[in-house]
Amino acid sequence: AMITRKVAPAIAVGCSVVLRPPTLTPLSALALGYLADKAGIPAGVFNIVMGTDSSGMGKELCSNELVRKITFTGSTEVGRILMRQCSDQIKKVSLELGGNAPVIVFDDADIKKATDMAIAAKFRNNGQVCISPNRFYIQESKKDEFVNLFIEKTKKLKIGDGMDPDVQLGPLTTKKRLNEIEELVETTKKEGAKVLLGGKRPVSYTHLTLPT
């Protein structure tokens, strides 16, 4: 969806596109490239550049005078780098960068609906989404009801092989990310947080091979 939101409007107004997908998750980009070719989009209009030299490819796209605009979705740190690299040409830049997304629930909210939406937002793609909430602010009078219902619904999520249609939560993208999540949980506990559900690596993850 992220790719189509950017590529489709560019092509619609007559621009060619160079797409540099993430190193860890390139397959959806390649699938769209295949479909574009099958749909009759001419060669050279929708271009996909693959490789592991992220910084080198980013620098080339930012400095190449043939590229009129850069759009990037990712971390704030990388966004700063790209903006600096585009500044010499005063190249147009659109950035969708990392945040610290909150969920706010007031006492007049429908808690059933609020928890449904919170579950969908937090656990979609295992939370590996730029708009996945990082924190929840619940009005005191609704806190217990929200927390209890959130836990009840979370227990129903099935963890396992991501290719299984009955599974809602598959493995994280990388082993590095899994380790970082575990460290975050331990740090949060040391700072006074209470673990109400889980808090440890699921047994289902121990037999899955994760890329490093």
HELIX and SHEET records of a PDB file:
HELIX    1   1 MET A    2  ALA A   12  1                                  11    
HELIX    2   2 LEU A   27  ALA A   39  1                                  13    
HELIX    3   3 SER A   54  SER A   63  1                                  10    
HELIX    4   4 THR A   76  SER A   87  1                                  12    
HELIX    5   5 ILE A  111  PHE A  123  1                                  13    
HELIX    6   6 ARG A  124  GLY A  127  5                                   4    
HELIX    7   7 GLU A  140  THR A  154  1                                  15    
HELIX    8   8 LYS A  175  LYS A  190  1                                  16    
HELIX    9   9 VAL A  203  TYR A  205  5                                   3    
SHEET    1   A 2 VAL A  17  LEU A  19  0                                        
SHEET    2   A 2 PHE A  46  ILE A  48  1                                        
SHEET    1   B 2 LYS A  69  GLY A  74  0                                        
SHEET    2   B 2 LYS A  92  LEU A  97  1                                        
SHEET    1   C 2 PRO A 102  VAL A 105  0                                        
SHEET    2   C 2 ARG A 135  ILE A 138  1                                        
END                                                                             
